[in-house]
Amino acid sequence: MKAIAYHSAAGPFSEIDLPDPTPGPRDLLVEVRAVSVNPVDTKVHGSDPGDEPKVLGYDAAGVVRAVGDEVTLFAAGDEVYYAGSIARPGTNAELHVVDERIVGRKPATLDWAEAAALPLTAITAWESLFDRFRVRSDDTGTLLVMGAAGGVGSMVIQFARALTGLTVVGTASREESRQWATAMGALALADHHDLLGTLAEAAPDGVDLVFSPFTEGMIETYAQVMNTGGQIVAIDEPEGLETLPLKDKSQSLHWELMFTRPLFEPADMVAQHELLDRTAELVEKGTVRTTISERLDGLTAENLQRAHDMVADGHMCGKVVITV
């Protein structure tokens, strides 16, 4: 099969030939139809791949071509979407092998590219709200979504609006990102460049929950804007993070890594399959929309580099997707 790989840290991408992968007992062999690029792709690209060329890519949508002996959730011919595992070869290839327990059925109302935009961000958003914050459908309060126009922020807003009683406030500074966040469902907006000042108007009674993709240097500010017992979910990896400012108001910080289930295979690993199926239902009902904003045709080294550059720039609204 053809795949796109890199051979050195942050090195150029190139097309390579690899043997067709063989599915394990619980694996699906998927013919990839579209992939999307996330910040994790650009981060891993900066690391040394070792002695072998490394194939990146996590989000994918495609068709099941074969299944392992112990597979029960899918069959050959099924259309699926998923975010894969950081511990296995990536999706930037014609064929890909993935554990069925982290795969969902592709939303019937979306094309391949629209579907491929969703899995990683949907999983991260869902787990942040319902596994880390432990929000219930009848919970109220105010949720602050930092980076509201980003891929994950867009999904946090949509799930919170559709499935909870939370009031959602997002942060966005550019007009384009403000329009995007509002379209996703944010009821009010603040500017992360002046969070204290603009949040005083957007959320005058303070906030109860903060979703944070940019946590470095922000803990003291979060402690100020959050009410007593407030909670943060962080998805980034700031070095030397000091959380002591949260103590006075008995506030807390939780980490979210959507690769935790694929990496450690806990008893509830199938929860990612279930939440992706639930997301597909919400999409088909028109309650949740795809977050694709850029579409590149053809999985080539040039298009993959272009997509990485767009994500690394840090100013994208939504997601960039590459069709295969």
Long-range contacts (C-beta under 8 A, 24 or more apart in sequence): 1-93, 1-94, 1-95, 2-93, 2-94, 3-55, 3-92, 3-93, 3-94, 4-55, 4-56, 4-57, 4-92, 4-93, 4-299, 4-300, 4-301, 4-304, 5-49, 5-53, 5-54, 5-55, 5-56, 5-92, 6-45, 6-49, 6-53, 6-54, 6-56, 7-49, 7-53, 7-54, 8-48, 8-49, 9-45, 9-46, 9-47, 9-48, 9-49, 10-45, 10-46, 12-301, 12-305, 13-301, 13-304, 13-305, 14-53, 14-301, 15-300, 15-301, 16-53, 18-55, 18-93, 20-95, 21-89, 21-95, 21-96, 21-97, 22-97, 23-66, 23-67, 23-68, 23-71, 23-97, 24-68, 24-97, 24-99, 25-68, 25-69, 25-70, 25-71, 26-68, 26-70, 26-71, 26-99, 26-100, 26-101, 27-67, 27-68, 27-71, 27-97, 27-98, 27-99, 27-100, 28-64, 28-66, 28-67, 28-68, 28-71, 28-74, 28-80, 28-97, 28-98, 28-99, 28-100, 28-103, 29-64, 29-65, 29-66, 29-67, 29-95, 29-96, 29-97, 30-60, 30-62, 30-63, 30-64, 30-65, 30-80, 30-95, 30-96, 30-97, 30-98, 31-62, 31-63, 31-64, 31-65, 31-94, 31-95, 32-60, 32-61, 32-62, 32-91, 32-93, 32-94, 32-95, 32-96, 32-299, 32-324, 33-61, 33-62, 33-63, 33-112, 33-116, 33-323, 33-324, 34-60, 34-61, 34-62, 34-112, 34-113, 34-115, 34-116, 34-321, 34-322, 34-323, 34-324, 35-59, 35-60, 35-91, 35-92, 35-116, 35-299, 35-321, 35-322, 35-324, 36-116, 36-117, 36-120, 36-292, 36-319, 36-320, 36-321, 36-322, 37-304, 37-307, 37-308, 37-310, 37-311, 37-319, 37-320, 37-321, 37-322, 38-120, 38-121, 38-151, 38-311, 38-319, 39-311, 40-86, 40-120, 41-308, 41-311, 42-308, 42-311, 42-312, 44-86, 45-308, 54-90, 55-89, 55-90, 55-92, 55-93, 56-90, 56-92, 57-84, 57-90, 57-91, 57-92, 57-93, 57-96, 58-83, 58-84, 58-85, 58-86, 58-90, 58-91, 58-119, 58-120, 59-83, 59-84, 59-91, 59-116, 59-117, 59-118, 59-119, 59-120, 59-321, 60-84, 60-91, 60-96, 60-98, 60-116, 60-119, 61-106, 61-112, 61-113, 61-115, 61-116, 62-96, 62-112, 62-324, 65-95, 67-100, 68-100, 71-100, 72-100, 73-100, 73-101, 73-103, 73-273, 74-100, 74-103, 78-105, 79-105, 79-106, 80-104, 80-105, 80-106, 81-105, 81-106, 81-107, 81-115, 81-116, 81-118, 81-119, 81-276, 81-280, 82-119, 82-276, 83-119, 83-120, 83-123, 83-258, 83-272, 84-262, 85-259, 85-262, 85-263, 86-259, 86-262, 86-263, 87-259, 87-262, 87-263, 88-262, 92-299, 92-304, 94-324, 99-262, 99-269, 100-273, 101-269, 101-270, 101-272, 101-273, 102-261, 102-262, 102-269, 102-272, 102-273, 102-276, 103-273, 103-276, 104-272, 104-273, 104-275, 104-276, 104-277, 104-279, 104-280, 105-276, 105-277, 105-280, 106-280, 107-279, 107-280, 107-283, 107-284, 108-280, 108-284, 109-283, 109-284, 110-283, 110-290, 112-323, 112-324, 113-292, 113-295, 113-321, 113-322, 113-323, 114-290, 114-292, 114-321, 115-290, 116-321, 117-151, 117-290, 117-291, 117-292, 117-318, 117-319, 117-321, 118-155, 118-279, 118-283, 118-290, 118-291, 119-276, 120-151, 120-258, 121-151, 121-152, 121-154, 121-155, 121-291, 121-319, 122-155, 122-159, 122-275, 122-276, 122-279, 123-258, 123-272, 123-275, 123-276, 124-152, 124-155, 124-235, 124-256, 124-258, 125-152, 125-155, 125-156, 125-158, 125-159, 126-155, 126-159, 126-275, 126-279, 127-256, 127-258, 127-275, 128-152, 128-156, 128-211, 128-233, 128-235, 128-256, 129-156, 129-159, 129-160, 129-163, 129-164, 131-256, 132-231, 132-233, 132-254, 132-255, 132-256, 133-209, 133-231, 133-233, 133-254, 135-160, 135-164, 135-166, 135-209, 136-164, 137-163, 137-164, 137-165, 138-164, 138-165, 139-164, 139-165, 139-166, 140-165, 140-166, 140-167, 141-166, 141-167, 141-207, 141-208, 141-209, 142-166, 142-167, 142-168, 142-169, 142-203, 142-205, 142-206, 142-207, 142-208, 142-209, 143-167, 143-168, 143-169, 143-207, 143-208, 143-209, 143-210, 143-211, 144-169, 144-170, 144-171, 144-190, 144-199, 144-203, 144-207, 144-209, 144-210, 144-211, 144-225, 145-169, 145-170, 145-171, 145-181, 145-186, 145-211, 146-170, 146-171, 146-192, 146-210, 146-211, 146-212, 146-213, 146-214, 146-218, 147-171, 147-192, 147-213, 147-214, 148-172, 148-177, 148-180, 148-181, 148-184, 148-186, 148-189, 149-176, 149-177, 149-178, 149-180, 149-181, 149-184, 149-317, 149-318, 150-213, 150-316, 150-317, 150-318, 151-291, 151-316, 151-318, 151-319, 152-211, 152-213, 152-235, 153-181, 153-184, 153-211, 153-213, 154-180, 154-181, 154-184, 154-291, 154-317, 154-318, 155-288, 155-291, 156-211, 157-181, 157-184, 157-185, 157-186, 158-184, 158-185, 158-287, 158-288, 158-289, 159-288, 160-185, 161-185, 162-282, 162-287, 162-288, 166-209, 167-203, 169-199, 169-202, 169-203, 169-207, 171-195, 174-315, 176-317, 177-315, 177-317, 180-293, 180-317, 180-318, 184-289, 184-291, 195-221, 195-225, 196-221, 196-224, 196-225, 199-225, 206-230, 209-233, 212-236, 215-241, 216-241, 219-243, 219-245, 219-246, 219-253, 220-245, 222-246, 222-251, 223-248, 223-249, 223-251, 226-251, 291-318, 291-319, 292-318, 292-319, 292-320, 292-321, 293-317, 293-318, 293-319, 293-320, 294-318, 294-319, 294-320, 294-321, 295-320, 295-321, 295-322, 295-323, 296-320, 296-321, 296-322, 296-323, 297-322, 297-323, 298-322, 298-323, 298-324, 299-323, 299-324
